[in-house]
Amino acid sequence: MKDNIQERVIKIIASIMNVPQESLDESSSPESVDRWESMKHINLVLAIEEEFNIQFDDEQISQLYDVGSIVKTIECIL
């Protein structure tokens, strides 16, 4: 299940950040992806909520700092 979630998350990030999916992995974050800035992060959070039909609370949003943490947070909610 984790792989499927990670694949979906990477696909969303690649789309929003306009980068190739192959350039992203579990450790990808705003520090390693040049185009990952605050407004795009908000769009990313909204897109993930829509894709997985979930709602993050404020504490969870603050923990979404790389692909791995996003996947882990989604797994905790689902």
N, CA, C and O atoms as a Maestro MAE file, in Angstrom:
{
 s_m_m2io_version
 :::
 2.0.0
}

f_m_ct {
 s_m_title
 :::
 protein
 m_atom[312] {
  # First column is atom index #
  i_m_mmod_type
  r_m_x_coord
  r_m_y_coord
  r_m_z_coord
  i_m_residue_number
  s_m_chain_name
  s_m_pdb_residue_name
  s_m_pdb_atom_name
  i_m_atomic_number
  :::
  1 25 0.832 -1.198 0.000 1 A "MET " " N  " 7
  2 3 0.000 0.000 0.000 1 A "MET " " CA " 6
  3 2 0.874 1.258 0.000 1 A "MET " " C  " 6
  4 15 0.564 2.229 -0.690 1 A "MET " " O  " 8
  5 25 1.974 1.242 0.778 2 A "LYS " " N  " 7
  6 3 2.852 2.405 0.855 2 A "LYS " " CA " 6
  7 2 3.377 2.801 -0.525 2 A "LYS " " C  " 6
  8 15 3.428 3.986 -0.854 2 A "LYS " " O  " 8
  9 25 3.764 1.817 -1.327 3 A "ASP " " N  " 7
  10 3 4.294 2.119 -2.654 3 A "ASP " " CA " 6
  11 2 3.259 2.847 -3.500 3 A "ASP " " C  " 6
  12 15 3.576 3.818 -4.187 3 A "ASP " " O  " 8
  13 25 2.021 2.371 -3.444 4 A "ASN " " N  " 7
  14 3 0.955 3.004 -4.215 4 A "ASN " " CA " 6
  15 2 0.732 4.442 -3.755 4 A "ASN " " C  " 6
  16 15 0.558 5.339 -4.580 4 A "ASN " " O  " 8
  17 25 0.738 4.663 -2.445 5 A "ILE " " N  " 7
  18 3 0.565 6.018 -1.915 5 A "ILE " " CA " 6
  19 2 1.727 6.890 -2.370 5 A "ILE " " C  " 6
  20 15 1.524 8.014 -2.828 5 A "ILE " " O  " 8
  21 25 2.949 6.369 -2.243 6 A "GLN " " N  " 7
  22 3 4.121 7.145 -2.631 6 A "GLN " " CA " 6
  23 2 4.094 7.479 -4.118 6 A "GLN " " C  " 6
  24 15 4.419 8.599 -4.510 6 A "GLN " " O  " 8
  25 25 3.709 6.514 -4.943 7 A "GLU " " N  " 7
  26 3 3.611 6.769 -6.384 7 A "GLU " " CA " 6
  27 2 2.611 7.884 -6.675 7 A "GLU " " C  " 6
  28 15 2.875 8.764 -7.495 7 A "GLU " " O  " 8
  29 25 1.467 7.843 -6.004 8 A "ARG " " N  " 7
  30 3 0.441 8.860 -6.214 8 A "ARG " " CA " 6
  31 2 0.918 10.231 -5.731 8 A "ARG " " C  " 6
  32 15 0.676 11.242 -6.391 8 A "ARG " " O  " 8
  33 25 1.594 10.265 -4.578 9 A "VAL " " N  " 7
  34 3 2.114 11.515 -4.041 9 A "VAL " " CA " 6
  35 2 3.157 12.110 -4.990 9 A "VAL " " C  " 6
  36 15 3.130 13.305 -5.284 9 A "VAL " " O  " 8
  37 25 4.076 11.264 -5.465 10 A "ILE " " N  " 7
  38 3 5.118 11.738 -6.381 10 A "ILE " " CA " 6
  39 2 4.505 12.270 -7.677 10 A "ILE " " C  " 6
  40 15 4.965 13.272 -8.224 10 A "ILE " " O  " 8
  41 25 3.480 11.600 -8.152 11 A "LYS " " N  " 7
  42 3 2.803 12.058 -9.367 11 A "LYS " " CA " 6
  43 2 2.192 13.447 -9.156 11 A "LYS " " C  " 6
  44 15 2.281 14.304 -10.035 11 A "LYS " " O  " 8
  45 25 1.581 13.668 -8.004 12 A "ILE " " N  " 7
  46 3 0.975 14.964 -7.682 12 A "ILE " " CA " 6
  47 2 2.055 16.037 -7.554 12 A "ILE " " C  " 6
  48 15 1.921 17.131 -8.102 12 A "ILE " " O  " 8
  49 25 3.128 15.716 -6.826 13 A "ILE " " N  " 7
  50 3 4.212 16.686 -6.648 13 A "ILE " " CA " 6
  51 2 4.820 17.059 -7.996 13 A "ILE " " C  " 6
  52 15 5.044 18.235 -8.281 13 A "ILE " " O  " 8
  53 25 5.084 16.053 -8.819 14 A "ALA " " N  " 7
  54 3 5.684 16.306 -10.136 14 A "ALA " " CA " 6
  55 2 4.794 17.237 -10.960 14 A "ALA " " C  " 6
  56 15 5.283 18.139 -11.640 14 A "ALA " " O  " 8
  57 25 3.502 17.010 -10.891 15 A "SER " " N  " 7
  58 3 2.554 17.830 -11.648 15 A "SER " " CA " 6
  59 2 2.547 19.275 -11.141 15 A "SER " " C  " 6
  60 15 2.632 20.211 -11.935 15 A "SER " " O  " 8
  61 25 2.447 19.454 -9.840 16 A "ILE " " N  " 7
  62 3 2.348 20.797 -9.272 16 A "ILE " " CA " 6
  63 2 3.672 21.556 -9.396 16 A "ILE " " C  " 6
  64 15 3.685 22.750 -9.692 16 A "ILE " " O  " 8
  65 25 4.784 20.854 -9.166 17 A "MET " " N  " 7
  66 3 6.097 21.517 -9.212 17 A "MET " " CA " 6
  67 2 6.655 21.576 -10.637 17 A "MET " " C  " 6
  68 15 7.677 22.216 -10.885 17 A "MET " " O  " 8
  69 25 5.977 20.905 -11.564 18 A "ASN " " N  " 7
  70 3 6.409 20.864 -12.957 18 A "ASN " " CA " 6
  71 2 7.837 20.322 -13.092 18 A "ASN " " C  " 6
  72 15 8.701 20.926 -13.728 18 A "ASN " " O  " 8
  73 25 8.048 19.154 -12.464 19 A "VAL " " N  " 7
  74 3 9.339 18.454 -12.548 19 A "VAL " " CA " 6
  75 2 9.068 17.003 -12.947 19 A "VAL " " C  " 6
  76 15 7.958 16.510 -12.749 19 A "VAL " " O  " 8
  77 25 10.062 16.316 -13.503 20 A "PRO " " N  " 7
  78 3 9.852 14.905 -13.875 20 A "PRO " " CA " 6
  79 2 9.671 14.030 -12.633 20 A "PRO " " C  " 6
  80 15 10.339 14.225 -11.618 20 A "PRO " " O  " 8
  81 25 8.757 13.064 -12.734 21 A "GLN " " N  " 7
  82 3 8.534 12.145 -11.613 21 A "GLN " " CA " 6
  83 2 9.817 11.428 -11.218 21 A "GLN " " C  " 6
  84 15 10.053 11.162 -10.039 21 A "GLN " " O  " 8
  85 25 10.650 11.115 -12.217 22 A "GLU " " N  " 7
  86 3 11.879 10.370 -11.959 22 A "GLU " " CA " 6
  87 2 12.858 11.166 -11.103 22 A "GLU " " C  " 6
  88 15 13.766 10.589 -10.505 22 A "GLU " " O  " 8
  89 25 12.683 12.477 -11.039 23 A "SER " " N  " 7
  90 3 13.597 13.302 -10.247 23 A "SER " " CA " 6
  91 2 13.211 13.334 -8.769 23 A "SER " " C  " 6
  92 15 13.926 13.919 -7.955 23 A "SER " " O  " 8
  93 25 12.089 12.711 -8.420 24 A "LEU " " N  " 7
  94 3 11.581 12.732 -7.050 24 A "LEU " " CA " 6
  95 2 11.731 11.368 -6.387 24 A "LEU " " C  " 6
  96 15 11.597 10.329 -7.033 24 A "LEU " " O  " 8
  97 25 12.011 11.390 -5.084 25 A "ASP " " N  " 7
  98 3 12.051 10.160 -4.299 25 A "ASP " " CA " 6
  99 2 11.567 10.468 -2.883 25 A "ASP " " C  " 6
  100 15 11.064 11.559 -2.618 25 A "ASP " " O  " 8
  101 25 11.719 9.508 -1.981 26 A "GLU " " N  " 7
  102 3 11.196 9.638 -0.626 26 A "GLU " " CA " 6
  103 2 11.766 10.852 0.120 26 A "GLU " " C  " 6
  104 15 11.101 11.411 0.993 26 A "GLU " " O  " 8
  105 25 12.982 11.252 -0.218 27 A "SER " " N  " 7
  106 3 13.620 12.358 0.503 27 A "SER " " CA " 6
  107 2 13.417 13.721 -0.164 27 A "SER " " C  " 6
  108 15 13.897 14.732 0.348 27 A "SER " " O  " 8
  109 25 12.717 13.759 -1.289 28 A "SER " " N  " 7
  110 3 12.496 15.038 -1.983 28 A "SER " " CA " 6
  111 2 11.723 16.003 -1.075 28 A "SER " " C  " 6
  112 15 10.756 15.624 -0.416 28 A "SER " " O  " 8
  113 25 12.178 17.255 -1.063 29 A "SER " " N  " 7
  114 3 11.601 18.269 -0.184 29 A "SER " " CA " 6
  115 2 11.806 19.653 -0.808 29 A "SER " " C  " 6
  116 15 12.422 19.772 -1.866 29 A "SER " " O  " 8
  117 25 11.291 20.695 -0.154 30 A "PRO " " N  " 7
  118 3 11.521 22.044 -0.688 30 A "PRO " " CA " 6
  119 2 13.011 22.383 -0.810 30 A "PRO " " C  " 6
  120 15 13.394 23.197 -1.651 30 A "PRO " " O  " 8
  121 25 13.840 21.769 0.016 31 A "GLU " " N  " 7
  122 3 15.281 22.023 -0.049 31 A "GLU " " CA " 6
  123 2 15.917 21.406 -1.301 31 A "GLU " " C  " 6
  124 15 16.913 21.920 -1.810 31 A "GLU " " O  " 8
  125 25 15.352 20.323 -1.786 32 A "SER " " N  " 7
  126 3 15.970 19.632 -2.929 32 A "SER " " CA " 6
  127 2 15.242 19.863 -4.258 32 A "SER " " C  " 6
  128 15 15.768 19.532 -5.321 32 A "SER " " O  " 8
  129 25 14.045 20.425 -4.198 33 A "VAL " " N  " 7
  130 3 13.272 20.702 -5.416 33 A "VAL " " CA " 6
  131 2 13.113 22.228 -5.526 33 A "VAL " " C  " 6
  132 15 12.353 22.842 -4.778 33 A "VAL " " O  " 8
  133 25 13.844 22.818 -6.471 34 A "ASP " " N  " 7
  134 3 13.886 24.279 -6.603 34 A "ASP " " CA " 6
  135 2 12.511 24.931 -6.701 34 A "ASP " " C  " 6
  136 15 12.287 26.007 -6.147 34 A "ASP " " O  " 8
  137 25 11.610 24.288 -7.395 35 A "ARG " " N  " 7
  138 3 10.297 24.907 -7.661 35 A "ARG " " CA " 6
  139 2 9.293 24.702 -6.520 35 A "ARG " " C  " 6
  140 15 8.160 25.178 -6.599 35 A "ARG " " O  " 8
  141 25 9.702 24.003 -5.472 36 A "TRP " " N  " 7
  142 3 8.808 23.707 -4.347 36 A "TRP " " CA " 6
  143 2 8.847 24.891 -3.385 36 A "TRP " " C  " 6
  144 15 9.679 24.935 -2.479 36 A "TRP " " O  " 8
  145 25 7.948 25.845 -3.585 37 A "GLU " " N  " 7
  146 3 7.882 27.014 -2.713 37 A "GLU " " CA " 6
  147 2 6.524 27.062 -2.012 37 A "GLU " " C  " 6
  148 15 5.666 26.212 -2.250 37 A "GLU " " O  " 8
  149 25 6.339 28.047 -1.157 38 A "SER " " N  " 7
  150 3 5.199 28.046 -0.241 38 A "SER " " CA " 6
  151 2 3.832 27.990 -0.922 38 A "SER " " C  " 6
  152 15 2.964 27.237 -0.482 38 A "SER " " O  " 8
  153 25 3.623 28.761 -1.977 39 A "MET " " N  " 7
  154 3 2.308 28.716 -2.635 39 A "MET " " CA " 6
  155 2 2.060 27.360 -3.282 39 A "MET " " C  " 6
  156 15 0.947 26.836 -3.231 39 A "MET " " O  " 8
  157 25 3.084 26.800 -3.883 40 A "LYS " " N  " 7
  158 3 2.919 25.475 -4.478 40 A "LYS " " CA " 6
  159 2 2.726 24.421 -3.403 40 A "LYS " " C  " 6
  160 15 2.056 23.416 -3.637 40 A "LYS " " O  " 8
  161 25 3.304 24.635 -2.228 41 A "HIS " " N  " 7
  162 3 3.107 23.678 -1.123 41 A "HIS " " CA " 6
  163 2 1.630 23.669 -0.708 41 A "HIS " " C  " 6
  164 15 1.060 22.613 -0.435 41 A "HIS " " O  " 8
  165 25 1.031 24.839 -0.665 42 A "ILE " " N  " 7
  166 3 -0.402 24.915 -0.325 42 A "ILE " " CA " 6
  167 2 -1.221 24.175 -1.380 42 A "ILE " " C  " 6
  168 15 -2.125 23.412 -1.039 42 A "ILE " " O  " 8
  169 25 -0.912 24.394 -2.650 43 A "ASN " " N  " 7
  170 3 -1.603 23.677 -3.728 43 A "ASN " " CA " 6
  171 2 -1.385 22.178 -3.605 43 A "ASN " " C  " 6
  172 15 -2.293 21.387 -3.861 43 A "ASN " " O  " 8
  173 25 -0.181 21.790 -3.212 44 A "LEU " " N  " 7
  174 3 0.137 20.375 -3.025 44 A "LEU " " CA " 6
  175 2 -0.721 19.771 -1.920 44 A "LEU " " C  " 6
  176 15 -1.286 18.691 -2.096 44 A "LEU " " O  " 8
  177 25 -0.823 20.445 -0.799 45 A "VAL " " N  " 7
  178 3 -1.639 19.953 0.316 45 A "VAL " " CA " 6
  179 2 -3.084 19.772 -0.130 45 A "VAL " " C  " 6
  180 15 -3.701 18.747 0.158 45 A "VAL " " O  " 8
  181 25 -3.619 20.757 -0.825 46 A "LEU " " N  " 7
  182 3 -5.006 20.678 -1.298 46 A "LEU " " CA " 6
  183 2 -5.194 19.534 -2.300 46 A "LEU " " C  " 6
  184 15 -6.197 18.822 -2.254 46 A "LEU " " O  " 8
  185 25 -4.232 19.365 -3.195 47 A "ALA " " N  " 7
  186 3 -4.329 18.296 -4.195 47 A "ALA " " CA " 6
  187 2 -4.260 16.922 -3.545 47 A "ALA " " C  " 6
  188 15 -4.965 16.001 -3.955 47 A "ALA " " O  " 8
  189 25 -3.415 16.784 -2.537 48 A "ILE " " N  " 7
  190 3 -3.306 15.494 -1.833 48 A "ILE " " CA " 6
  191 2 -4.599 15.204 -1.078 48 A "ILE " " C  " 6
  192 15 -5.091 14.075 -1.089 48 A "ILE " " O  " 8
  193 25 -5.147 16.222 -0.424 49 A "GLU " " N  " 7
  194 3 -6.414 16.026 0.285 49 A "GLU " " CA " 6
  195 2 -7.508 15.560 -0.681 49 A "GLU " " C  " 6
  196 15 -8.298 14.671 -0.363 49 A "GLU " " O  " 8
  197 25 -7.537 16.170 -1.849 50 A "GLU " " N  " 7
  198 3 -8.542 15.795 -2.847 50 A "GLU " " CA " 6
  199 2 -8.290 14.385 -3.379 50 A "GLU " " C  " 6
  200 15 -9.224 13.589 -3.483 50 A "GLU " " O  " 8
  201 25 -7.042 14.068 -3.714 51 A "GLU " " N  " 7
  202 3 -6.693 12.761 -4.272 51 A "GLU " " CA " 6
  203 2 -7.052 11.620 -3.323 51 A "GLU " " C  " 6
  204 15 -7.567 10.588 -3.753 51 A "GLU " " O  " 8
  205 25 -6.778 11.808 -2.035 52 A "PHE " " N  " 7
  206 3 -6.981 10.735 -1.060 52 A "PHE " " CA " 6
  207 2 -8.269 10.898 -0.266 52 A "PHE " " C  " 6
  208 15 -8.565 10.086 0.611 52 A "PHE " " O  " 8
  209 25 -9.042 11.949 -0.568 53 A "ASN " " N  " 7
  210 3 -10.300 12.218 0.123 53 A "ASN " " CA " 6
  211 2 -10.091 12.276 1.633 53 A "ASN " " C  " 6
  212 15 -10.794 11.618 2.400 53 A "ASN " " O  " 8
  213 25 -9.105 13.081 2.042 54 A "ILE " " N  " 7
  214 3 -8.772 13.253 3.450 54 A "ILE " " CA " 6
  215 2 -8.688 14.734 3.760 54 A "ILE " " C  " 6
  216 15 -8.725 15.573 2.860 54 A "ILE " " O  " 8
  217 25 -8.575 15.051 5.052 55 A "GLN " " N  " 7
  218 3 -8.415 16.432 5.494 55 A "GLN " " CA " 6
  219 2 -7.300 16.459 6.534 55 A "GLN " " C  " 6
  220 15 -7.398 15.812 7.577 55 A "GLN " " O  " 8
  221 25 -6.241 17.210 6.242 56 A "PHE " " N  " 7
  222 3 -5.156 17.366 7.207 56 A "PHE " " CA " 6
  223 2 -5.532 18.423 8.233 56 A "PHE " " C  " 6
  224 15 -6.183 19.413 7.897 56 A "PHE " " O  " 8
  225 25 -5.121 18.217 9.500 57 A "ASP " " N  " 7
  226 3 -5.271 19.297 10.472 57 A "ASP " " CA " 6
  227 2 -3.982 20.121 10.464 57 A "ASP " " C  " 6
  228 15 -3.014 19.760 9.796 57 A "ASP " " O  " 8
  229 25 -3.973 21.223 11.205 58 A "ASP " " N  " 7
  230 3 -2.819 22.139 11.174 58 A "ASP " " CA " 6
  231 2 -1.526 21.458 11.586 58 A "ASP " " C  " 6
  232 15 -0.478 21.697 10.986 58 A "ASP " " O  " 8
  233 25 -1.592 20.616 12.598 59 A "GLU " " N  " 7
  234 3 -0.392 19.920 13.063 59 A "GLU " " CA " 6
  235 2 0.148 18.991 11.973 59 A "GLU " " C  " 6
  236 15 1.356 18.938 11.743 59 A "GLU " " O  " 8
  237 25 -0.734 18.270 11.315 60 A "GLN " " N  " 7
  238 3 -0.313 17.368 10.240 60 A "GLN " " CA " 6
  239 2 0.314 18.154 9.088 60 A "GLN " " C  " 6
  240 15 1.329 17.732 8.535 60 A "GLN " " O  " 8
  241 25 -0.274 19.282 8.726 61 A "ILE " " N  " 7
  242 3 0.262 20.093 7.628 61 A "ILE " " CA " 6
  243 2 1.690 20.526 7.943 61 A "ILE " " C  " 6
  244 15 2.543 20.545 7.055 61 A "ILE " " O  " 8
  245 25 1.956 20.872 9.200 62 A "SER " " N  " 7
  246 3 3.310 21.304 9.576 62 A "SER " " CA " 6
  247 2 4.317 20.168 9.489 62 A "SER " " C  " 6
  248 15 5.523 20.414 9.469 62 A "SER " " O  " 8
  249 25 3.842 18.927 9.437 63 A "GLN " " N  " 7
  250 3 4.731 17.768 9.357 63 A "GLN " " CA " 6
  251 2 4.961 17.295 7.920 63 A "GLN " " C  " 6
  252 15 5.681 16.320 7.704 63 A "GLN " " O  " 8
  253 25 4.373 17.957 6.954 64 A "LEU " " N  " 7
  254 3 4.503 17.555 5.556 64 A "LEU " " CA " 6
  255 2 5.710 18.247 4.933 64 A "LEU " " C  " 6
  256 15 5.562 19.194 4.160 64 A "LEU " " O  " 8
  257 25 6.908 17.767 5.274 65 A "TYR " " N  " 7
  258 3 8.123 18.458 4.847 65 A "TYR " " CA " 6
  259 2 8.928 17.726 3.783 65 A "TYR " " C  " 6
  260 15 9.889 18.285 3.254 65 A "TYR " " O  " 8
  261 25 8.565 16.494 3.458 66 A "ASP " " N  " 7
  262 3 9.202 15.779 2.341 66 A "ASP " " CA " 6
  263 2 8.273 14.650 1.903 66 A "ASP " " C  " 6
  264 15 7.249 14.405 2.540 66 A "ASP " " O  " 8
  265 25 8.623 13.974 0.833 67 A "VAL " " N  " 7
  266 3 7.750 12.914 0.305 67 A "VAL " " CA " 6
  267 2 7.489 11.843 1.361 67 A "VAL " " C  " 6
  268 15 6.350 11.409 1.536 67 A "VAL " " O  " 8
  269 25 8.528 11.420 2.057 68 A "GLY " " N  " 7
  270 3 8.377 10.380 3.070 68 A "GLY " " CA " 6
  271 2 7.407 10.757 4.173 68 A "GLY " " C  " 6
  272 15 6.574 9.944 4.574 68 A "GLY " " O  " 8
  273 25 7.507 11.989 4.670 69 A "SER " " N  " 7
  274 3 6.613 12.425 5.744 69 A "SER " " CA " 6
  275 2 5.176 12.579 5.244 69 A "SER " " C  " 6
  276 15 4.226 12.338 5.989 69 A "SER " " O  " 8
  277 25 5.024 12.977 3.992 70 A "ILE " " N  " 7
  278 3 3.684 13.088 3.412 70 A "ILE " " CA " 6
  279 2 3.039 11.705 3.342 70 A "ILE " " C  " 6
  280 15 1.883 11.530 3.730 70 A "ILE " " O  " 8
  281 25 3.794 10.728 2.846 71 A "VAL " " N  " 7
  282 3 3.287 9.351 2.741 71 A "VAL " " CA " 6
  283 2 2.923 8.819 4.121 71 A "VAL " " C  " 6
  284 15 1.856 8.231 4.295 71 A "VAL " " O  " 8
  285 25 3.794 9.018 5.097 72 A "LYS " " N  " 7
  286 3 3.558 8.525 6.456 72 A "LYS " " CA " 6
  287 2 2.305 9.153 7.062 72 A "LYS " " C  " 6
  288 15 1.520 8.467 7.717 72 A "LYS " " O  " 8
  289 25 2.117 10.446 6.845 73 A "THR " " N  " 7
  290 3 0.947 11.139 7.376 73 A "THR " " CA " 6
  291 2 -0.331 10.616 6.720 73 A "THR " " C  " 6
  292 15 -1.337 10.408 7.399 73 A "THR " " O  " 8
  293 25 -0.295 10.406 5.422 74 A "ILE " " N  " 7
  294 3 -1.466 9.854 4.723 74 A "ILE " " CA " 6
  295 2 -1.787 8.467 5.266 74 A "ILE " " C  " 6
  296 15 -2.954 8.159 5.511 74 A "ILE " " O  " 8
  297 25 -0.781 7.630 5.458 75 A "GLU " " N  " 7
  298 3 -0.995 6.267 5.980 75 A "GLU " " CA " 6
  299 2 -1.647 6.304 7.359 75 A "GLU " " C  " 6
  300 15 -2.479 5.452 7.672 75 A "GLU " " O  " 8
  301 25 -1.279 7.282 8.184 76 A "CYS " " N  " 7
  302 3 -1.872 7.397 9.526 76 A "CYS " " CA " 6
  303 2 -3.344 7.780 9.461 76 A "CYS " " C  " 6
  304 15 -4.131 7.388 10.323 76 A "CYS " " O  " 8
  305 25 -3.716 8.551 8.434 77 A "ILE " " N  " 7
  306 3 -5.095 8.999 8.296 77 A "ILE " " CA " 6
  307 2 -5.992 7.917 7.696 77 A "ILE " " C  " 6
  308 15 -7.135 7.743 8.117 77 A "ILE " " O  " 8
  309 25 -5.463 7.195 6.710 78 A "LEU " " N  " 7
  310 3 -6.278 6.208 6.004 78 A "LEU " " CA " 6
  311 2 -6.515 4.960 6.842 78 A "LEU " " C  " 6
  312 15 -7.184 4.031 6.390 78 A "LEU " " O  " 8
  :::
 }
 m_bond[311] {
  # First column is bond index #
  i_m_from
  i_m_to
  i_m_order
  :::
  1 1 2 1
  2 2 3 1
  3 3 4 2
  4 3 5 1
  5 5 6 1
  6 6 7 1
  7 7 8 2
  8 7 9 1
  9 9 10 1
  10 10 11 1
  11 11 12 2
  12 11 13 1
  13 13 14 1
  14 14 15 1
  15 15 16 2
  16 15 17 1
  17 17 18 1
  18 18 19 1
  19 19 20 2
  20 19 21 1
  21 21 22 1
  22 22 23 1
  23 23 24 2
  24 23 25 1
  25 25 26 1
  26 26 27 1
  27 27 28 2
  28 27 29 1
  29 29 30 1
  30 30 31 1
  31 31 32 2
  32 31 33 1
  33 33 34 1
  34 34 35 1
  35 35 36 2
  36 35 37 1
  37 37 38 1
  38 38 39 1
  39 39 40 2
  40 39 41 1
  41 41 42 1
  42 42 43 1
  43 43 44 2
  44 43 45 1
  45 45 46 1
  46 46 47 1
  47 47 48 2
  48 47 49 1
  49 49 50 1
  50 50 51 1
  51 51 52 2
  52 51 53 1
  53 53 54 1
  54 54 55 1
  55 55 56 2
  56 55 57 1
  57 57 58 1
  58 58 59 1
  59 59 60 2
  60 59 61 1
  61 61 62 1
  62 62 63 1
  63 63 64 2
  64 63 65 1
  65 65 66 1
  66 66 67 1
  67 67 68 2
  68 67 69 1
  69 69 70 1
  70 70 71 1
  71 71 72 2
  72 71 73 1
  73 73 74 1
  74 74 75 1
  75 75 76 2
  76 75 77 1
  77 77 78 1
  78 78 79 1
  79 79 80 2
  80 79 81 1
  81 81 82 1
  82 82 83 1
  83 83 84 2
  84 83 85 1
  85 85 86 1
  86 86 87 1
  87 87 88 2
  88 87 89 1
  89 89 90 1
  90 90 91 1
  91 91 92 2
  92 91 93 1
  93 93 94 1
  94 94 95 1
  95 95 96 2
  96 95 97 1
  97 97 98 1
  98 98 99 1
  99 99 100 2
  100 99 101 1
  101 101 102 1
  102 102 103 1
  103 103 104 2
  104 103 105 1
  105 105 106 1
  106 106 107 1
  107 107 108 2
  108 107 109 1
  109 109 110 1
  110 110 111 1
  111 111 112 2
  112 111 113 1
  113 113 114 1
  114 114 115 1
  115 115 116 2
  116 115 117 1
  117 117 118 1
  118 118 119 1
  119 119 120 2
  120 119 121 1
  121 121 122 1
  122 122 123 1
  123 123 124 2
  124 123 125 1
  125 125 126 1
  126 126 127 1
  127 127 128 2
  128 127 129 1
  129 129 130 1
  130 130 131 1
  131 131 132 2
  132 131 133 1
  133 133 134 1
  134 134 135 1
  135 135 136 2
  136 135 137 1
  137 137 138 1
  138 138 139 1
  139 139 140 2
  140 139 141 1
  141 141 142 1
  142 142 143 1
  143 143 144 2
  144 143 145 1
  145 145 146 1
  146 146 147 1
  147 147 148 2
  148 147 149 1
  149 149 150 1
  150 150 151 1
  151 151 152 2
  152 151 153 1
  153 153 154 1
  154 154 155 1
  155 155 156 2
  156 155 157 1
  157 157 158 1
  158 158 159 1
  159 159 160 2
  160 159 161 1
  161 161 162 1
  162 162 163 1
  163 163 164 2
  164 163 165 1
  165 165 166 1
  166 166 167 1
  167 167 168 2
  168 167 169 1
  169 169 170 1
  170 170 171 1
  171 171 172 2
  172 171 173 1
  173 173 174 1
  174 174 175 1
  175 175 176 2
  176 175 177 1
  177 177 178 1
  178 178 179 1
  179 179 180 2
  180 179 181 1
  181 181 182 1
  182 182 183 1
  183 183 184 2
  184 183 185 1
  185 185 186 1
  186 186 187 1
  187 187 188 2
  188 187 189 1
  189 189 190 1
  190 190 191 1
  191 191 192 2
  192 191 193 1
  193 193 194 1
  194 194 195 1
  195 195 196 2
  196 195 197 1
  197 197 198 1
  198 198 199 1
  199 199 200 2
  200 199 201 1
  201 201 202 1
  202 202 203 1
  203 203 204 2
  204 203 205 1
  205 205 206 1
  206 206 207 1
  207 207 208 2
  208 207 209 1
  209 209 210 1
  210 210 211 1
  211 211 212 2
  212 211 213 1
  213 213 214 1
  214 214 215 1
  215 215 216 2
  216 215 217 1
  217 217 218 1
  218 218 219 1
  219 219 220 2
  220 219 221 1
  221 221 222 1
  222 222 223 1
  223 223 224 2
  224 223 225 1
  225 225 226 1
  226 226 227 1
  227 227 228 2
  228 227 229 1
  229 229 230 1
  230 230 231 1
  231 231 232 2
  232 231 233 1
  233 233 234 1
  234 234 235 1
  235 235 236 2
  236 235 237 1
  237 237 238 1
  238 238 239 1
  239 239 240 2
  240 239 241 1
  241 241 242 1
  242 242 243 1
  243 243 244 2
  244 243 245 1
  245 245 246 1
  246 246 247 1
  247 247 248 2
  248 247 249 1
  249 249 250 1
  250 250 251 1
  251 251 252 2
  252 251 253 1
  253 253 254 1
  254 254 255 1
  255 255 256 2
  256 255 257 1
  257 257 258 1
  258 258 259 1
  259 259 260 2
  260 259 261 1
  261 261 262 1
  262 262 263 1
  263 263 264 2
  264 263 265 1
  265 265 266 1
  266 266 267 1
  267 267 268 2
  268 267 269 1
  269 269 270 1
  270 270 271 1
  271 271 272 2
  272 271 273 1
  273 273 274 1
  274 274 275 1
  275 275 276 2
  276 275 277 1
  277 277 278 1
  278 278 279 1
  279 279 280 2
  280 279 281 1
  281 281 282 1
  282 282 283 1
  283 283 284 2
  284 283 285 1
  285 285 286 1
  286 286 287 1
  287 287 288 2
  288 287 289 1
  289 289 290 1
  290 290 291 1
  291 291 292 2
  292 291 293 1
  293 293 294 1
  294 294 295 1
  295 295 296 2
  296 295 297 1
  297 297 298 1
  298 298 299 1
  299 299 300 2
  300 299 301 1
  301 301 302 1
  302 302 303 1
  303 303 304 2
  304 303 305 1
  305 305 306 1
  306 306 307 1
  307 307 308 2
  308 307 309 1
  309 309 310 1
  310 310 311 1
  311 311 312 2
  :::
 }
}
